[in-house]
Amino acid sequence: MTGRAALARDAQARAGVVSEGPAPGASSGCNAAAAQDLGRRSDTGGHAVPTPQTAVPDRLISELLQEDPQMANLVEQFVGTLPERIAELRSACDRLDWEQLTLLAHRLKGAGGSYGYPDISRLAKIMEDSFRLHSADGFATWIGQLEQLSAAARAGLQT
C-alpha cells in the first residue's frame, strides 16, 4: 500500500467508513472513487452532492456575445478549449488527483461565467465542490453533461 493510499484509508476510518478496497469490478481512478463514495459521510451531512438534472439545449448562446458581438473571437477560442478541458478532467480523475481536479473545475467555473456560459459555470461549481470533498460520485454524469454543453456551445456559435 502506498503512503497516499494509507492516508486515504486512515481518513476513511476516521470518517466512519469501513472499506476493504474498491467494490468488486470497480476499476482505478474515478470509477473506484465513485464506488467508495457510495458509503462515504462528508461535510454534506452524508448526502450526495447534487447533480444538475436539466436538459441541455441544442444550442447554447453566449450571454457575452449577446452583450458584445465583438467578443466573438474570444468566445470561439474558449469554446474550442472545452474538449481539451474535458480531457484534462478525465486524466486528473483517472489519477485521483483531487487538487488538480479542484483547480480544473475552479478554472472552468470562472471561465464559463466570464465567457457568458452560466450553465457551464454552474456545473463546474458542483464539480469543484465535490472534488474539494474528495468525491467523484457523479463524475460520469458531469462529464456527459459537460460534453453536451460543449456541443451546444459549438452549435450556438454557428448562428
C-alpha positions as CSV (number, residue, x, y, z in Angstrom):
1,M,0.0,0.0,0.0
2,T,1.4,3.4,-1.0
3,G,1.7,6.2,1.5
4,R,-1.1,8.1,-0.2
5,A,-3.4,5.0,-0.1
6,A,-2.7,4.5,3.6
7,L,-3.5,8.2,4.3
8,A,-6.8,7.8,2.4
9,R,-7.7,4.6,4.3
10,D,-6.9,6.3,7.6
11,A,-9.1,9.3,6.7
12,Q,-11.9,7.0,5.8
13,A,-11.6,5.1,9.1
14,R,-11.8,8.5,11.0
15,A,-14.9,9.3,9.0
16,G,-16.5,6.0,10.0
17,V,-16.2,4.4,6.6
18,V,-15.1,0.8,6.6
19,S,-13.6,-0.2,3.2
20,E,-11.8,-3.4,2.3
21,G,-10.9,-1.9,-1.1
22,P,-12.8,-1.0,-4.2
23,A,-16.1,-2.6,-4.9
24,P,-15.9,-5.8,-7.0
25,G,-15.5,-4.9,-10.6
26,A,-14.5,-1.3,-9.9
27,S,-11.5,0.0,-11.8
28,S,-8.9,2.5,-10.8
29,G,-9.4,6.3,-10.8
30,C,-12.8,7.9,-10.6
31,N,-14.7,4.7,-11.1
32,A,-13.1,3.3,-7.9
33,A,-13.6,6.6,-6.1
34,A,-17.3,6.7,-7.1
35,A,-17.8,3.2,-5.8
36,Q,-16.2,4.2,-2.5
37,D,-18.2,7.4,-2.3
38,L,-21.5,5.5,-2.1
39,G,-21.0,4.9,1.6
40,R,-18.9,8.0,2.5
41,R,-20.0,10.5,5.0
42,S,-18.7,14.0,4.4
43,D,-19.4,17.7,5.1
44,T,-22.6,17.4,3.1
45,G,-24.2,15.6,6.1
46,G,-24.0,12.2,4.3
47,H,-26.0,13.5,1.3
48,A,-24.6,13.2,-2.2
49,V,-23.6,16.4,-3.9
50,P,-26.5,17.3,-6.2
51,T,-26.1,16.9,-9.9
52,P,-28.0,19.0,-12.4
53,Q,-30.9,17.2,-13.9
54,T,-32.0,19.8,-16.5
55,A,-31.9,19.0,-20.2
56,V,-29.2,20.6,-22.2
57,P,-30.4,22.8,-25.2
58,D,-29.3,22.0,-28.7
59,R,-27.8,25.5,-29.0
60,L,-26.2,27.4,-26.2
61,I,-25.6,31.1,-27.0
62,S,-23.0,33.0,-25.0
63,E,-24.5,35.8,-22.9
64,L,-21.3,37.7,-23.6
65,L,-21.9,37.7,-27.3
66,Q,-25.4,38.9,-26.8
67,E,-24.0,41.9,-24.9
68,D,-20.9,42.5,-27.1
69,P,-20.7,40.7,-30.5
70,Q,-17.2,42.0,-31.0
71,M,-16.1,39.4,-28.4
72,A,-16.9,36.5,-30.8
73,N,-13.2,35.6,-31.4
74,L,-12.5,35.2,-27.7
75,V,-15.7,33.2,-27.1
76,E,-14.8,30.9,-30.0
77,Q,-11.4,30.3,-28.5
78,F,-12.9,29.4,-25.2
79,V,-15.4,27.0,-26.7
80,G,-12.6,25.5,-28.7
81,T,-10.8,24.7,-25.5
82,L,-13.7,22.7,-23.9
83,P,-12.7,19.3,-25.4
84,E,-9.2,19.7,-24.0
85,R,-10.5,20.8,-20.6
86,I,-12.7,17.7,-20.5
87,A,-9.8,15.5,-21.4
88,E,-7.7,17.1,-18.6
89,L,-10.5,16.5,-16.1
90,R,-10.7,12.8,-17.1
91,S,-6.9,12.4,-16.8
92,A,-6.9,14.0,-13.4
93,C,-9.8,11.8,-12.3
94,D,-8.0,8.7,-13.5
95,R,-5.1,9.6,-11.2
96,L,-7.5,10.7,-8.4
97,D,-5.6,14.0,-8.3
98,W,-8.1,15.9,-6.1
99,E,-6.0,19.1,-6.1
100,Q,-5.8,19.1,-9.9
101,L,-9.5,18.2,-10.3
102,T,-10.5,21.0,-7.9
103,L,-8.2,23.5,-9.8
104,L,-9.5,22.5,-13.2
105,A,-13.2,22.7,-12.1
106,H,-12.5,26.1,-10.5
107,R,-10.9,27.5,-13.6
108,L,-13.8,26.1,-15.7
109,K,-16.3,27.7,-13.3
110,G,-14.7,31.1,-13.7
111,A,-14.1,30.9,-17.5
112,G,-17.7,29.6,-18.1
113,G,-19.1,32.6,-16.4
114,S,-16.6,35.1,-17.9
115,Y,-17.4,33.9,-21.5
116,G,-21.2,34.0,-21.0
117,Y,-22.0,30.4,-20.3
118,P,-23.6,30.3,-16.8
119,D,-24.7,26.6,-17.3
120,I,-21.1,25.6,-17.7
121,S,-20.1,27.6,-14.7
122,R,-22.9,26.1,-12.5
123,L,-21.9,22.6,-13.5
124,A,-18.2,23.3,-12.8
125,K,-19.1,24.7,-9.4
126,I,-20.9,21.4,-8.5
127,M,-17.8,19.5,-9.6
128,E,-15.4,21.8,-7.7
129,D,-17.4,21.5,-4.5
130,S,-17.5,17.7,-4.8
131,F,-13.8,17.5,-5.6
132,R,-12.9,19.6,-2.6
133,L,-14.6,16.8,-0.6
134,H,-12.6,14.2,-2.5
135,S,-15.7,12.8,-4.1
136,A,-16.0,11.8,-7.7
137,D,-19.5,10.4,-7.3
138,G,-21.4,11.7,-10.4
139,F,-18.2,12.2,-12.5
140,A,-19.5,10.3,-15.5
141,T,-22.8,12.2,-15.4
142,W,-21.0,15.6,-15.1
143,I,-18.6,14.8,-17.9
144,G,-21.5,13.7,-20.1
145,Q,-23.3,17.0,-19.3
146,L,-20.2,19.0,-19.9
147,E,-19.7,17.3,-23.3
148,Q,-23.4,18.1,-24.2
149,L,-22.9,21.7,-23.1
150,S,-19.7,21.9,-25.2
151,A,-21.5,20.6,-28.3
152,A,-24.4,23.1,-27.6
153,A,-21.9,26.0,-27.3
154,R,-20.3,25.0,-30.6
155,A,-23.7,24.8,-32.2
156,G,-24.5,28.2,-30.7
157,L,-21.5,29.8,-32.5
158,Q,-22.9,28.7,-35.9
159,T,-25.8,31.2,-35.7
